[in-house]
Amino acid sequence: MSESKPKIISKGIGRRKSAIASVRLVSGDGRLLVNDKPATEYFPGLLAQGKYEKPFSVLSLKKYSATVKVHGGGPAGQLDAVVLGLSRALSEIKPDFKTALRQAGLLTRDPRERQRRMVGMGGKSRRKKQSPKR
């Protein structure tokens, strides 16, 4: 009795800030593993759960499971990267999936990045040094 690996149906990469998530979709019962942990354990809370389940709920799907490897960034950036990766992987399966996900705003990559620190700004990116009064 050798355990065979499930066949990968689709792949997707999501990025947000400095977080990168690589997603693999397989046929299954709708479970989501993030870095070998259940998604409810990796991203606790109801808000996070609603966010990473949104691509599946928009398409009303339960027949795909996903494994995700995510690194870099913080929890919020990683969560957004996972959602984008899931949406991209689902959009590769059927063209009508892509239109539904696009209308829900799940296929748009958020381009906002951290602003670099500026020279002469006292160590911060937007702060100015205090000017003398006299």
N, C-alpha and C positions, 0 to 999 in steps of 0.2 A: 504494500500500500504506500505508494509514493505520492506526496502531496504536490500537486501541480500548481504553478503560479497562475493567477488569473490573467487573462489576456488584456493587454492595455488597449483601450478603445481610442483614447485621445489624450493629447498632452497640451499643456498651456503654461506660459510663464507670466507672472504678474510682478510688477514693480511699483513701489511707492516710497518716496523719500530715499532712504538707503537700504530698504528691505527688499529682498528678492525671494519669490516663492515659485517653486516648480511643482506643477500639479499633474498627476496621472489619474485619469478616469478609467475605472474598470466596471464591468457589470456586477451589480450587487444589490444590497438592500438599503442603500442611502447612508451608509456610515462614512464618516470623515475622520481620517487619521492625520494629525499634524505632528511632524517630528516623532513618529511612533507613539503618540499619545492620542486619546480621543479628543476631538475638538472642544468638547464641553470642559475638559480638564485644562487644555492649553489656553483657550480663550474663555475664562469663566464669565458668567453674567448673562442676563437675558438680552441686553442690547447687542452684545457681541454675537450671541446665538442667532438673533434675528438677522444680523448682517451677513454671516457666512451661509445661512440657509436661503437667503434671498434669491440667488441664481436658480436654485432648484424650485422654489415656490413660485417664481415668475413663470417657469415652464411647466409647473405642476408635475415634477418628475420625482420618482422614488427608486428607479431601477438602476441608478448608477452610484457606485461608491468611489471615494477618492482618497488617494494618499498624497500628502503634501510635505515637501521639505522646504522649510523657510529659514532664512538667516539674515542677519543684519537689521539695523533699525530697532525701534521699540515696539511695544505691543500694538499700538494703534496703526503704525505703518505696516507691520506684519499682517494685521487683519485685513487691511485694504489691499495688500498685495495678494493675499490668498483669495479674496473675492474676485479680483481681476483675473487671476490665473484660472479659477474655476469657470468664470464666464467665458474666457477665451477657449478653454478646453471644450465646453459645451457648445460653443458656436461653431466649432469645426465639425460637429456631428451632422447637423442639418442646417440648411440655409434659413428655414423659418425660425429656428432657435436664435440665429444671429439677429434677425430683425426684432424679435421680442426682447432680447437682452439689450439691444441698442436703444429701443424705446424706453426701457426701464433705467437707462443711464449706467448700465453695468460694464460696458465695454470701453468707456472713456478713461484713459489713464490720467491721473491727477498730476500735473507737471510741477507742482510747487515743491521746491527743494529748500534746504537750509541755506540761508544767505551766508557767504563766507565772511570771516572777520576782516575788517578794514584796517589798514595801517594808519596809525595816528589817532585811533578812535578810543583809546583807553582799554583795549582788549575785547571790545564788543563790536558788533557789526553796525549798529545804528546809533550808538551812544556818541555824543560829542564830549570833548573835554570841557570842563567848566572854564568859562572865560573870566578873567579878573574884572572887578567892577571899576577900579581906578588905576 
